[in-house]
């Protein structure tokens, strides 16, 4: 398992101790989607195609919330140049 958390080794060890409950979007039809596991201390993200072999990224819950809010607001939609 690979975790990336900006160099915080204690946070990485805590994340490794408990098995996360992974969720995939209901819009994911072909398995080529990311999976997300929310925990009190972090939001984990992995590649749904690789499952247990996927590197996992750990995000601060507040940062993840801002990211999701940005998606819902259309902040990442492609715009013409």
Backbone as JSON, one array per atom type, in Angstrom:
{
  "sequence": "XXXXXXXXXXXXXXXXXXXXXXXXXXXXXXXXXXXXXXXXXXXXXXXXXXXXXXXXXXXXXXXXXXXXXXXXXXXXXXXXX",
  "N": [[0.83, -1.18, 0.0], [0.5, 2.19, -0.8], [0.73, 5.37, 0.51], [0.23, 8.85, 0.32], [0.89, 11.74, 1.93], [1.88, 14.31, 2.21], [4.28, 14.06, 3.68], [3.8, 13.53, 6.4], [4.47, 11.31, 8.64], [3.3, 10.13, 10.93], [0.56, 10.5, 10.47], [0.3, 8.88, 8.23], [0.83, 6.31, 9.28], [-1.37, 6.04, 11.02], [-3.44, 5.96, 9.16], [-2.97, 3.52, 7.97], [-3.72, 1.66, 9.85], [-6.53, 1.09, 10.14], [-9.04, -0.48, 8.17], [-10.23, 1.07, 5.33], [-13.54, 2.14, 4.22], [-14.48, 1.9, 1.1], [-15.94, 3.88, -1.49], [-17.66, 4.18, -4.59], [-18.65, 6.19, -7.31], [-22.07, 6.21, -8.32], [-22.39, 6.78, -10.93], [-20.36, 5.6, -12.25], [-19.68, 3.48, -14.73], [-17.93, 1.75, -16.04], [-15.87, 0.92, -14.39], [-13.57, 2.39, -14.43], [-12.94, 4.45, -12.54], [-12.37, 6.76, -9.83], [-12.08, 5.87, -6.37], [-13.36, 6.63, -3.15], [-12.72, 7.06, 0.29], [-13.99, 8.1, 3.25], [-12.76, 9.36, 6.26], [-12.47, 10.33, 9.73], [-10.06, 11.74, 10.05], [-8.97, 12.06, 7.52], [-9.53, 12.11, 3.95], [-9.47, 9.53, 1.75], [-8.24, 8.6, -1.46], [-8.31, 6.51, -4.3], [-7.33, 4.66, -7.27], [-9.86, 3.14, -8.96], [-9.61, 1.06, -10.8], [-7.35, -0.34, -10.12], [-7.67, -1.14, -7.51], [-6.75, -2.74, -4.64], [-4.06, -2.6, -5.27], [-3.58, -0.03, -5.89], [-1.96, 3.15, -5.54], [-2.6, 5.32, -2.77], [-4.06, 8.39, -2.02], [-4.07, 10.86, 0.51], [-6.17, 13.3, 1.82], [-6.76, 16.35, 3.55], [-9.8, 16.68, 5.32], [-11.21, 19.18, 5.14], [-10.02, 20.4, 2.93], [-10.73, 18.57, 0.97], [-13.52, 18.91, 0.99], [-13.7, 21.54, 0.0], [-12.77, 21.06, -2.59], [-14.77, 19.3, -3.62], [-16.98, 21.02, -3.41], [-16.16, 22.92, -5.3], [-16.28, 21.38, -7.64], [-19.04, 20.9, -7.8], [-19.88, 23.52, -8.18], [-19.01, 24.0, -10.7], [-16.45, 24.85, -11.19], [-14.33, 23.49, -12.39], [-14.95, 22.9, -14.94], [-14.49, 22.55, -18.45], [-13.58, 25.32, -20.33], [-14.04, 27.46, -23.18], [-11.2, 28.82, -24.9]],
  "CA": [[0.0, 0.0, 0.0], [1.22, 3.45, -0.85], [-0.01, 6.55, 0.93], [0.93, 10.11, 0.13], [0.22, 12.68, 2.83], [2.75, 15.48, 2.39], [5.38, 13.81, 4.57], [3.41, 13.35, 7.79], [4.57, 9.86, 8.86], [2.32, 9.7, 11.94], [-0.74, 10.41, 9.81], [0.34, 7.7, 7.36], [0.7, 5.12, 10.12], [-2.75, 5.98, 11.5], [-4.28, 5.56, 8.04], [-2.73, 2.11, 7.66], [-4.22, 0.79, 10.91], [-7.93, 0.69, 9.97], [-9.44, -0.71, 6.79], [-11.21, 2.08, 4.89], [-14.74, 1.72, 3.51], [-14.37, 2.58, -0.18], [-17.18, 4.14, -2.24], [-17.49, 4.54, -5.99], [-19.82, 6.9, -7.82], [-23.09, 5.42, -9.02], [-22.25, 7.11, -12.35], [-19.23, 4.84, -12.77], [-20.23, 2.33, -15.44], [-16.94, 0.84, -16.61], [-14.84, 0.59, -13.41], [-12.42, 3.29, -14.58], [-13.3, 5.61, -11.71], [-11.69, 6.82, -8.54], [-12.85, 5.47, -5.2], [-13.12, 7.54, -2.04], [-13.05, 6.57, 1.63], [-13.96, 9.22, 4.2], [-12.42, 9.05, 7.65], [-12.46, 11.59, 10.48], [-8.78, 12.44, 9.93], [-8.54, 12.21, 6.13], [-10.3, 11.52, 2.86], [-8.56, 8.74, 0.94], [-8.64, 8.45, -2.86], [-7.5, 5.53, -5.02], [-7.75, 4.3, -8.61], [-10.78, 2.01, -8.88], [-9.19, -0.05, -11.66], [-6.25, -1.09, -9.48], [-8.19, -1.52, -6.21], [-5.78, -2.84, -3.55], [-2.71, -2.29, -5.76], [-3.51, 1.4, -6.22], [-1.48, 4.11, -4.54], [-3.71, 6.05, -2.15], [-3.78, 9.76, -1.64], [-4.8, 11.29, 1.7], [-6.45, 14.72, 1.8], [-7.42, 16.95, 4.7], [-11.24, 16.72, 5.03], [-11.65, 20.52, 4.74], [-9.55, 20.61, 1.56], [-11.57, 17.73, 0.11], [-14.82, 19.56, 0.92], [-13.56, 22.66, -0.94], [-12.65, 20.47, -3.92], [-16.1, 18.83, -4.02], [-17.8, 22.21, -3.62], [-15.73, 23.49, -6.57], [-16.83, 20.55, -8.71], [-20.47, 21.18, -7.87], [-20.05, 24.89, -8.66], [-18.56, 24.07, -12.08], [-15.14, 25.51, -11.25], [-13.36, 22.71, -13.14], [-15.47, 22.58, -16.28], [-13.68, 23.05, -19.56], [-14.11, 26.56, -20.91], [-13.33, 27.82, -24.41], [-10.12, 29.8, -24.75]],
  "C": [[0.87, 1.24, 0.0], [0.3, 4.58, -0.44], [0.85, 7.76, 0.72], [0.2, 11.14, 0.97], [1.09, 13.88, 3.16], [3.79, 15.28, 3.48], [5.05, 13.61, 6.03], [3.36, 11.85, 8.09], [3.58, 9.35, 9.9], [0.94, 9.56, 11.33], [-0.79, 9.17, 8.92], [0.15, 6.43, 8.17], [-0.74, 4.96, 10.62], [-3.69, 5.51, 10.39], [-4.14, 4.08, 7.73], [-3.39, 1.18, 8.66], [-5.64, 0.28, 10.67], [-8.24, 0.52, 8.49], [-10.5, 0.31, 6.38], [-12.41, 1.45, 4.19], [-14.81, 2.52, 2.21], [-15.73, 2.72, -0.84], [-16.8, 4.56, -3.66], [-18.77, 5.21, -6.45], [-20.79, 5.95, -8.49], [-23.06, 5.7, -10.51], [-21.11, 6.33, -13.01], [-19.75, 3.55, -13.41], [-19.18, 1.31, -15.85], [-15.81, 0.47, -15.64], [-13.62, 1.49, -13.46], [-12.68, 4.59, -13.81], [-12.42, 5.62, -10.46], [-12.64, 6.35, -7.45], [-12.42, 6.36, -4.04], [-13.52, 6.86, -0.74], [-12.9, 7.74, 2.6], [-13.68, 8.69, 5.6], [-12.41, 10.35, 8.42], [-11.19, 12.42, 10.26], [-8.34, 12.7, 8.51], [-9.59, 11.66, 5.18], [-9.28, 10.83, 1.96], [-9.12, 8.59, -0.46], [-7.72, 7.42, -3.5], [-8.1, 5.29, -6.4], [-8.62, 3.05, -8.53], [-10.41, 0.83, -9.75], [-8.17, -0.94, -10.96], [-6.62, -1.64, -8.12], [-7.06, -1.58, -5.17], [-4.35, -2.54, -3.98], [-2.52, -0.8, -6.05], [-2.81, 2.2, -5.12], [-2.68, 4.88, -4.0], [-3.24, 7.43, -1.73], [-4.63, 10.11, -0.43], [-4.93, 12.81, 1.67], [-7.07, 15.15, 3.13], [-8.91, 17.05, 4.39], [-11.74, 18.1, 4.58], [-11.22, 20.82, 3.31], [-10.39, 19.8, 0.59], [-12.94, 18.37, -0.08], [-14.77, 20.74, -0.06], [-13.47, 22.16, -2.38], [-14.02, 20.03, -4.44], [-17.03, 20.01, -4.27], [-17.46, 22.88, -4.95], [-16.26, 22.7, -7.76], [-18.31, 20.87, -8.9], [-20.76, 22.58, -8.43], [-19.6, 25.06, -10.12], [-17.2, 24.72, -12.26], [-14.12, 24.77, -12.12], [-13.84, 22.31, -14.52], [-14.59, 23.23, -17.34], [-14.36, 24.28, -20.16], [-13.35, 26.87, -22.19], [-12.28, 28.89, -24.15], [-10.47, 31.12, -25.38]]
}
